[in-house]
């Protein structure tokens, strides 16, 4: 399974378990959590804690916007960008050491 | 492009005398007629809302049938008690002071709150002050996530975004304050066979700016239909002292002074009033924007925030739910 699909599935499982209390309610990867009453602002804090713990990323203050966190698709893309950035930083750091 | 709006700038102006009479009649009907109580207990904070409720109750029920209750605690502003006494004296109503600090200490409210803060700021301790604040929600699409602001004994301040556990810990502990106040209000209500007056205005009632079973608990809420600016209009009509009319709205809950804007509403209350009115009356963001002194996008963000807060407030307003109606007592 591609990494993005796996992340999307994990985030969906987290949302269903923690905010829909295990009830299977149909929602698409593009559906807004806020507009569909799935996650409120306190729930966003819980989602952030999940992302930071599960994927070892730091969600910065400026990242706390719906464009990053308000749907499964947004979260997946956000994580993908974060991981890419982390990888770039790692490569940059290694190159720096080589020099 | 035209900058004219179809919305009048005076949409929230009311006939204060007529509204006062309407509410007075309403209070009499509710307290004597429906609740069958002999008077009213009003928790008076020295703020505009509780002051107006005290004035209305005194007019409706008679000054001898109203008790003003002052419930200071460790973090309260001394102004609250001073202004509360001024109101009781002005109205000639009975008043009682109940310091709830020992109750809160007994419930470990302060201890639990400080422990939650120390999850993020280990040095937080005696002599420090704190409050929680929202980010700017008007100028960008952001989540309403709180940060804590602390001030050390030497005046240095620090602001840190709250984690889920710290946020819940601080709010849960701090909510004990409103619940302790309500407990003592009902003591006096039981003692005198009075009803407890709730003091929310429309913004607070609609948007859930209250603690469930704390300040949200009451037997009647006589100004819950009034926008904040309308409460001020009534206050002026009722002859509320100028110092209270001009006192900024605070929560008087955290040890650092905290406005209602930074804690809950995100924008100044007169603008919030207009946005809530606009939302309630299906006025487009474009039409409301010039009246509110905001741009269309900002109004749209506030409209979205109103919906989000209403969704959360649904739980706060819910009475205990039954699996099956007990029809005999409906």
Interface residues (C-beta under 8 A of the other chain):
Chain A: X34 X37 X40 X41 X42 X44 X45 X46 X48 X49 X61 X64 X65 X66 X67 X69
Chain B: X135 X140 X141 X142 X143 X144 X145 X161 X162 X163 X164 X167 X168 X304 X308 X311 X312
